[in-house]
């Protein structure tokens, strides 16, 4: 069972990325730009906390992980 999941992982990941890409393309250009800039702003807010030295790696990890699902909110 695990082998089957591992074998399908690249295809599942590619399908999710394609679904997210198509979802983003369903936005108008201005809405898409606003959505992506808002995500970047929220990630920057996480990285701009007073304890940034302690949380920068975590904020970056959360942001990068969120790129796998652009429809999810960026949060800590």
C-alpha positions in Angstrom: 0.0 0.0 0.0 2.8 2.4 0.9 4.7 1.6 -2.3 1.6 2.4 -4.4 1.3 5.8 -2.7 5.0 6.6 -3.1 4.8 5.6 -6.8 1.8 7.9 -7.4 3.2 10.8 -5.4 4.8 12.6 -8.4 1.6 12.3 -10.4 -0.6 13.4 -7.5 1.7 16.4 -6.8 1.7 17.4 -10.5 -2.1 17.1 -10.6 -2.5 19.3 -7.5 -0.1 21.9 -8.9 -2.1 21.9 -12.2 -5.4 22.2 -10.3 -4.0 25.1 -8.3 -2.6 26.8 -11.5 -6.0 26.4 -13.2 -7.8 27.7 -10.1 -5.5 30.8 -10.0 -6.1 31.3 -13.8 -9.8 31.5 -13.1 -9.2 34.8 -11.5 -9.1 38.0 -13.5 -5.6 39.5 -13.9 -6.2 42.2 -11.3 -7.8 39.8 -8.8 -5.0 37.2 -9.3 -2.3 39.9 -8.7 -4.1 41.1 -5.6 -4.5 37.6 -4.2 -0.8 36.7 -4.8 0.4 40.0 -3.3 -1.8 39.5 -0.3 -0.3 36.1 0.3 3.2 37.6 0.1 2.2 40.4 2.5 0.9 37.8 5.0 4.1 35.8 4.7 6.2 39.0 5.2 4.1 39.8 8.2 5.0 36.5 9.7 8.7 37.1 8.9 8.6 40.6 10.3 7.6 39.7 13.9 9.8 41.1 16.7 11.1 37.6 17.5 12.1 37.2 13.8 15.4 35.6 14.6 13.6 32.8 16.4 10.8 32.3 13.8 12.2 33.2 10.4 13.0 29.7 9.5 9.5 28.6 10.6 7.8 31.4 8.7 9.7 30.6 5.6 8.9 26.8 6.0 5.2 27.7 6.5 5.2 29.9 3.4 7.0 27.4 1.2 4.7 24.6 2.4 1.7 26.8 1.5 2.9 27.1 -2.1 1.8 23.5 -2.5 -1.8 24.6 -2.0 -2.3 28.2 -3.1 -5.9 28.0 -2.0 -5.0 27.7 1.7 -4.3 30.7 4.0 -0.7 31.4 5.0 -0.6 31.1 8.8 1.7 30.0 11.5 
